[in-house]
Amino acid sequence: MSILTRYLIRSLLGPFVFSLVALTGLLFLNAVAQRLEMLVGKGLGWQVVAEFLVLTLPHTVALTLPAAVLIAVLYAFADLTSNSEVTAMSAGGVKPSQLLTPMLLSGAILAGVTYYFNDHVLPEANHRLKNLMIDIGNKSPTFQLREQIVNRIETGDLERRFYLQATGIDPATNHLRDVTIYDVSDATRARTIYADSGAMAFNAEQTDLYLTLYDGTVYETTAQRRGALQRTGFGSQIIPIRGVADVLERSQQDARSDRELSITGLAAHASEQQMQRQQAREESWRQSTFAVRRALALPDSTVAASTPNAPNIGRFDPTREIQDDGVTRGVVMTTRTSVMRADVHETTALRYWVEIHKKLAISFACIVFVLLGVPLALRFPGGVGMVISVSVGIFGIYWMGLIGGENLADKGVVPPFWAMWTPNLVFFVIGLVMATRIGQPASTTRGGGFEELVHRLARKLSRRRPGSERVPA
């Protein structure tokens, strides 16, 4: 590795790390804030919260890594140009086009890292995050009671509903005073329990609550005996309330969506969906052929193939009421179902192919942004403002094209390849054109090329205004 290559990579490394950390931090906080309400009030331990944060991070990194490449290239080469280092290199016999080669190699390495990350790390993280969010969503809030209000007790059994009120609650000993429990689990029976005191405790698994009540009375009414009230006194009574779910029960869902599969898995699922689509289309064709032959009173094709001399069932009669034929109506319904199945399989297969091309296109974007950023920064150098505005504009257009193409491809309007690769191809062509002119000077010591670009655009727009042409004398 030459001294120049090491110097360029070192100049690129700092801005790349900084931009990657900054962008990832901003998007990561936004992603966590969107799902924060699912974590609040669940009584989750710090291990579960830490696992949630770690599993959320890969999705954010997949978005920010190509953007960090673009920002780093723009900043590094704009800084080299503003410090006249590129001019010094040109005076030493180094052509500006020679600076592009080591950067493209670095972009290729980052593209390979991005591909591995999106194909192996990201799908597994998405799968585990989905399972974790399902488990958190199924978990009831931590059992907490407040004094002198009616507390609703959440249980795993939706048919059992309890409300509890206590005048005093000692959190240290879990002792209750003046307890009232309303049991409304059964719509045909209403039961209210009053107790002088009580105590609550969980089982060893921390999933079931046991209320021990002392010196109380049970009042119960039933729908079968209207106006009757049954009263029962007790010295002590234990009421089990199961499924309070004070701990998080972990489960493992094997089903994976398109964003939880690698490229190999996506290709296998897409091939399976296309095969099922073909089977549905063949079934629809067989049913349609059978319906037409029956309506025209022709022999079935399978019978005709096995028996060449089989006579026709009859001649076609235009006055025949075939819409009253139950068999024909059944065939029509079956055919419609087959067509719908074929459409569903085709849509699913398209979604898998879109995800495959999206993984590849985002990885290749690292090379495209290097090819576009180096000549752009050399020809139109500027400060931090130029880096921010240009990177935001380029990356915004890129992601708008990517998201719009994904929506069109999912609907079958555009093939998956062109939907995902069009932004890359457009910026790649622009980068190639600019790379061929990389040796042409574009700025002076009195101003930056970015300001010059703005003035050029302003002059071109002013020339196109009506009445701006000069009238010859």
N, C-alpha and C positions, 0 to 999 in steps of 0.2 A: 504494500500500500504506500503510495507516494505521500510526500509531505502535504501537498495541496489537497489531496483527498482527505487526509486526516483532519486538516484544518477546516475543510468545508463541513465534514460530519460533526466536528466539535462545535462549529458555529450553529449547526442545525439542532443539535441535541438539546441544548438549554431551552430555546423557545418551544421545542416540541413537548418536552416534559412539563413546562409551565402551562402551556395552552391546554394540554391534555388534562392536567389536574384541575385547572380553573373551570374548563367547560364541564368536565365530569362532576365536579362539586356542585355547580349550579343546577344542572339537569337532575343530579341525584337528589338534591333537596326538594326539587319540584315533584319528582316521582314519589318520594317518601311522604310528602305533604298530601298528595292525592289519596294515599291509602292509610293515612294516620288514623282516621276515624274507625277503621276496622281493628286497630290495636288498642284504642283507648277503652278502658273499662272492662277489659278481658282478664285482668289479673295475670298477665303473662310474665314469665321470668326473664331475666336479662339474657339468658342463653337463647330463648326463642326470638327476642327482639334483635339480638346480634345476628342470628341466622337469617332473619328477614332482611336486614340491611346488606349482608354479604350476598344473598341471592338476588337482590335488586340491582346490585352494582354492575354485573356483566351486561345487562341490557343497555344501561347508560353508556358504558365504555364502547359498545358496538356502534353507537351513534356518534360519539365524540372523536373516535380515533381518526377517521378520514379527515374530519374538520381540523384536528390538531396538526395533521400533515400539511394542509394548505396554509394554515396560519404560520407555522414554523418556517416554511419555505419563503413565504412573502416577507416575513420579518427579517430572516437571516440575510437574504440577498438584498433587500432594501437597505439594511444596515451596512452591508459591504459596499454598496454603491454610494451611499451618502458619505461614507468615510474615505471615498476615493480608492478603496482597495482593489476594486475591479479595474480601475484605470492603471493602477500600479502593476497589476497582473498582466494587462495588455501590453504595457511598456516592457515587461520582462519576457514577452514572447508567448504568453498564455492567451489564447483566443477565448472570448466569452462562450463560444459554443462548447469548448472543452469542459467548462464548469457543469454542463448539463449531464454529462455521462456518469460521474459518481453519484449525482443526485438521483438519477433514474435507477441506478443499482440499489441505492438506499430505499427508494420507493418500492422496488420489487421485493426487497426483504420485508418491508412493512406490509406489503400486500399479502405475502405468504403468512406473516404473523396474524394479520386480520382474518385471512381465510381459515386458518386453524382455530382461531378463537371463535369465529362465527359458526364453524362446523362441529366443534366438539364441546367447547366450554359453554357457549350460550344456550344451546338446546337443553343440556342437562340442567343448567341453572334455571331455565324457564320451567322445566318439568317439576323440579323440586319446589320452586316458588309457588307453582299452582297447587301442589299438594298441601303445602304449608298454609296457604290462604284458605283452602277448603277446610282444613282442620281448625283454623282460627275462627272461621265463620260458623262452624258447628259447635264451638265452645260457648257455654253460657257464661255470663259475667260472674266474677268472684262473689261468693255469698257474703253479703254485708247487710246488716240490719241497722236501722236508725231508730232512735227513741221517739215515742209519742206520735208516730205516723203509721199509716197502714203500709206495710212492706209486701210487695208481691214476690213470691218465691218462685224462681224459674227452675223447672225440672226437665229432665230428659223426656219424660212421658207427658206429651201435650194434653192428654185427657185428665191429668191430675193437676188441679189448680188450688193453691193455698195463698191466703193472705194472713199476715201476722202483725200484731200490734203489741208493744210492750211499753210500760211506763218508764222502766229503767233497764239499761243494759250495761253490764260490766265487761268491757272488752278483755280484761286480764283473765277473768275466771269464766267468761261466757255464761254468766248468771243472768237470769231474766226475772223481772218483777212485774206483777199484774199483767199476765199474758192473756191475749185474746187471739184465737185462731179461727178463721173463716174457711171452711172446706166447701168449695163450690165445684168439686170435680164431677158430681152427679147432678144432672139437670132435674131429676125427679126427687132429689133429697137435698135438704139444706141442713148443715150441721155447724154449730158454733160451740167452741170450747173456751171456757174461762178457767184460768188457773191462778192461784196466788203467787206462785213462783215457778221457775223452771231452769233448765240448763241445756245447752246444746253442745254436741260433739260430732266430729266426723269419724268415719271409719278409717281403717289403715290406708286404703287407696285414695282417700280424700275425694270420694265421689258421692257418697251418701251422707245425709244429715240425719241425726237422731235427736229428737226433742224429748226430754224427760220433764214432765209436768207434775206438780205437786199440789194437792188440796184444791181440786177443781170440780167443775160441773160441765156436762155435755148436754146441750139442747139440740134436739133433732126433730125435724118435721119431714113428712113424706107427702107426695102427691096423691097416694092411694087413700090416705086418711086426712082429709081436709079439715082444718080447725083443730087437729090433735097435736099435742106437743109432748114429746118424750124427754124426760129429764133423768140424767144418770150422774150420780156423784162418784168420785174416785179419790183415793189417797195419793196414788202415783200412777202415771201412765206414760208409756213410751210411744211416740209417733215417729215412724221412719219416713223420711222424705228422700226418695232415691233419684239419682240422676241430677244432683245439683251441679256436678261437673266442675269441681274446683281445680282440676288438673287438665292439661291439654292432652287429648288422646290422639296419637299419631297414626295415620293410615297411609297406605301406599296405593295410589291409582296407577294402573299400568297403561291406560289409554293415553295416547299422546296426540296433540294437535300438530299442525304443520310447523309451528314455531318451536316445537319441542323435538324435532327430528333432525338428524344429520342429512347430508346430501344423499348418502347411500339409502337411508331409510325413506327419504322423500321420493327418490326414484323408484324404489320398490312399491311404495303405496300408489304412486302415479300409474305405474304399469298395471297394478291390480285393478285400479278404478277404470282404466281404459279397457281392460279385458271384460270387466263386468258391464261396461257400457256397450261393448260389442255384442255380448250375449243378450242384453236387453233389446238391442236393435234387431237382432236376428229373431228373437221371440216375437217382437212386434210385427216383423215381416211375415212370419208364419201365420200369426193370427189374422193379419189383414188378408193374406192370400186365401185362407180358409173361409173368411167372411164373404169375400168376393165370389168365390166358387160356389158357395152355398146360395148366395143371392141370385146367381146366374144359373143355378141348378146344374152345375158341372160336377163331375166326379172329383173326389179328393185327390190331390197330386200324389200322395203316398200310395193310395189304392191303384191309381192309374199306372204308377211306376212299377208296382208289383204284379199288376194284371193288365197287360197292354190291351187285351180285347174286352176290357170291362166296358159295358154300355154306359151312355150318359144317363144321369139321374132324370133329366128332362130338359125341355127347352125353356128358354127365358120367356117369362110372361110379364109384359109391362104393367098389367093390371094387378099383379100380385102384391099383397100388403106385406112387404118384408119388414116394415117397421114394427109389426106385431110379433115377429119371430123372436122368441125368448133366447134362442141360441145365438142369433145375430147380435142382439143387444148385449149379451154376455161377452161375446167376442170383442165388440166395440169397447166395452169397459176395460177388458183385459189389455187391449191394445193401447188405450190411453194410459193405463198404469205402466205399461212397458216403456212408453215414450217418456213419461215423467221420470221413471227410474234411470233411463239413459241420460236425460238432461242433468239429473242430480250427480250421476257418476262423472259426466263430462265436466261439470262445474268443479267438483272436488279434485279431479285430476289437474285442471287448470290451476287451481290454487296451489297444489304441490309443485307444479312446474314453475309458477311465479316465485315461490319461495326459493327454489334452487337457483334460478337466475338472479334473484336479489342477493343471495349470499355471494355469488361470484362477482356480480357487478359492484357491490360495495367494496369488496376486496380490491378489485382492479382500479377503483377510484383513487386509491393511494398513488398509483403510477400516473393517472390522468392529472391529478392535482399538482404533482411535481412537474410534469411536462408543461402545465399551464402557469404555475406559479413562478418558476425561474425566469422565463422571458418577460413575464408581466412585471416582476419586481425590477429586473434590469433595465427595461425600457421605460418604465414609469415609476421611478423610485419616489419614496415619500416617507413620512413618519408613521407613528402608531395609528393616526387617523386613517391613512391610506390602507394599512393592513386590516384594520377593523372593518372599514366600509367595503373594501373589495372582497374580503373573506366572507362577510355576512351576505353580500349580494350573490356571490358565486354559489356558496353552499345553500342559500335559500332557494335559488333557482334549481339547483341540483335535486334537493329534497322534494320540492314541489313537483318536478318532473317525475321523480321516483314514485311518490305517493299517487299522483294522478295516473301514471302508467299502471300501477298495481291495481287501482280500482277498475280501470278499463280492461285489464287482462282478466281479472276475476269475473267480469261480466261477459267475457268472450269477444269483446269488441276489437282488441288488439292482441296479436300473438304474444305469449309471455316473453320471448326473446327480445322483440323490439320494444316492448313496454318497459323492460328493466334496463336495457342496454342503450336506449336512445340518448339519455343524458350523458352517459360516458362517451358515446360516439361524437356527439356535438362538441363537447369540451375537448375531446381528443383532437379533432380536426382543427379547432381554434388554436390549441397548443402547438400543433405541428406548423401551422401557418406562422405563428409568432416565433417559433424556434428557428425558422428559416431566416428571419430578420433580426436575430438576436445580436448580431454584430454591428447593427446600425446605431449610431448615437442618437439619443433622444432627449438629453437634458444638458444643461450648462451648469456652471458653478453658481449662477445667480438664481436658479430656480430648479424645482424638481420636475421630473417627467410627469408626475401625477397632475400637477397644476397645468402643465402644458397640454395634457390630454383633455382637461376640462375646457381650456381656452379653445382648443381645436373644435371640440363639439359645439361650443357656443358660436364660433365663427361659421360652422357649417349650417347651424340652425338659422342664424341671422341671414345667410345668403339665400335660404329657401323661402324667406318671408316675401309676400307679394309687395312689389314696389321697392324692394331693396336693390334691384339691379341698377347699375350706373347708366345714365343716358350719355352717349358719346357727344362731345362738343362739336 
